[in-house]
């Protein structure tokens, strides 16, 4: 995996529109969009996968799959790609410990794209997706239901918010309102991404310090109170 290629994460609530923006970044900027959720579902679909049942349980419960499993899958995709200008990992890391694992087994990320959306909008988009997939005869996702979504919202607030806070503290974040149309959101995102990539932060990843980990743990603890 060439060191020079930047790695970004794109985070936000489920159905915030981050997947659509990831697709557009890949199409227009040659930044490979890798969905952590898709990687896990593909692994779960393999009959011979040793992690099949474990991944299925975590996804259905709206919980975070053990980091070592997800990082191994993501790294395999990145190492198989020799032509992309960079990588955009959708939905990962969702916790500080996941980022620690990614640094250990891959390398530090350059920044995070945070797509903001209200929970009501996310739920509405989920129901729309379910209806569209059923009309098309497609099998809906196991976590596309109100109960799983609400669990994912809670996990997001307690564990993913500290990740966003980490990259915000180090000025390595691009924040967007996901309520707009995909084209309007992407017009803003592409401009900001080009500026970020041309800066010094676009050349180097964010290492974690002991202070970063301590702050993340404190923020996660407060979220549970």
C-alpha positions, 0 to 999 in steps of 0.5 A, spaced: 500 500 500 503 506 497 505 511 503 503 517 498 496 515 497 491 519 502 486 515 506 480 519 509 474 516 513 467 519 511 462 518 517 455 520 519 449 517 521 446 511 517 442 514 511 446 521 512 448 520 504 455 519 506 455 513 501 452 517 495 458 522 496 463 517 497 461 514 490 461 521 487 468 522 490 470 516 487 467 517 480 470 524 479 476 524 484 479 517 483 478 516 490 476 509 492 470 509 496 470 503 500 464 501 505 466 498 511 459 495 512 459 492 505 466 489 506 463 486 512 456 484 509 460 480 503 464 477 508 458 474 512 455 472 505 461 467 505 459 460 507 467 458 509 468 465 513 470 464 520 467 470 522 460 469 519 456 468 525 459 473 529 459 479 524 451 477 523 450 478 530 454 485 531 450 488 525 443 485 527 444 488 534 447 495 531 453 494 534 461 495 532 464 489 529 471 487 532 476 492 529 481 487 527 476 483 523 474 490 519 481 492 519 483 486 515 478 486 510 479 494 509 486 493 508 485 487 503 481 492 499 486 497 499 492 493 498 489 490 491 488 497 488 494 500 485 491 505 481 486 509 485 489 516 487 487 515 495 482 511 499 475 513 502 473 509 508 465 509 509 463 508 516 470 507 519 473 508 524 466 508 529 470 508 535 477 511 538 479 504 539 478 502 531 482 508 529 488 505 534 487 498 530 487 501 523 494 505 525 497 499 528 495 494 522 495 499 516 497 507 517 494 513 520 488 517 516 489 524 513 482 526 515 475 525 516 469 527 512 463 528 516 456 528 513 451 531 518 443 529 518 438 529 523 435 522 526 428 524 523 431 525 516 436 518 516 430 514 518 425 517 513 431 515 508 431 508 511 424 507 510 424 510 502 430 505 501 426 499 504 420 501 499 425 502 493 429 495 494 422 491 495 419 494 489 426 492 485 425 485 488 432 486 492 433 483 499 433 488 504 439 489 509 438 486 516 439 492 519 434 496 516 429 497 521 427 502 526 430 498 532 437 497 529 437 504 527 436 507 533 441 502 537 446 505 531 444 512 533 446 511 540 452 507 539 454 513 534 453 518 539 457 515 545 463 512 540 463 515 534 462 522 536 469 522 540 472 520 533 469 526 530 472 530 535 479 528 535 479 530 527 476 536 529 481 538 534 487 537 529 483 541 524 483 535 519 475 535 518 470 537 513 463 538 515 457 538 511 450 538 511 447 532 508 440 535 507 441 538 501 441 534 494 447 530 492 449 534 487 449 541 491 453 537 497 458 534 492 459 541 489 461 543 496 465 537 498 469 536 492 472 544 493 474 542 500 477 536 498 481 539 493 484 544 498 485 539 503 489 535 499 493 540 496 495 542 504 500 539 508 495 535 512 493 532 505 500 529 505 501 526 512 496 522 517 494 523 524 498 519 529 494 518 536 497 521 542 496 519 549 492 525 550 488 524 544 486 517 547 485 520 554 480 525 551 476 520 547 475 515 553 473 521 557 468 523 552 465 516 551 464 516 558 460 522 559 456 520 553 454 514 557 452 518 563 
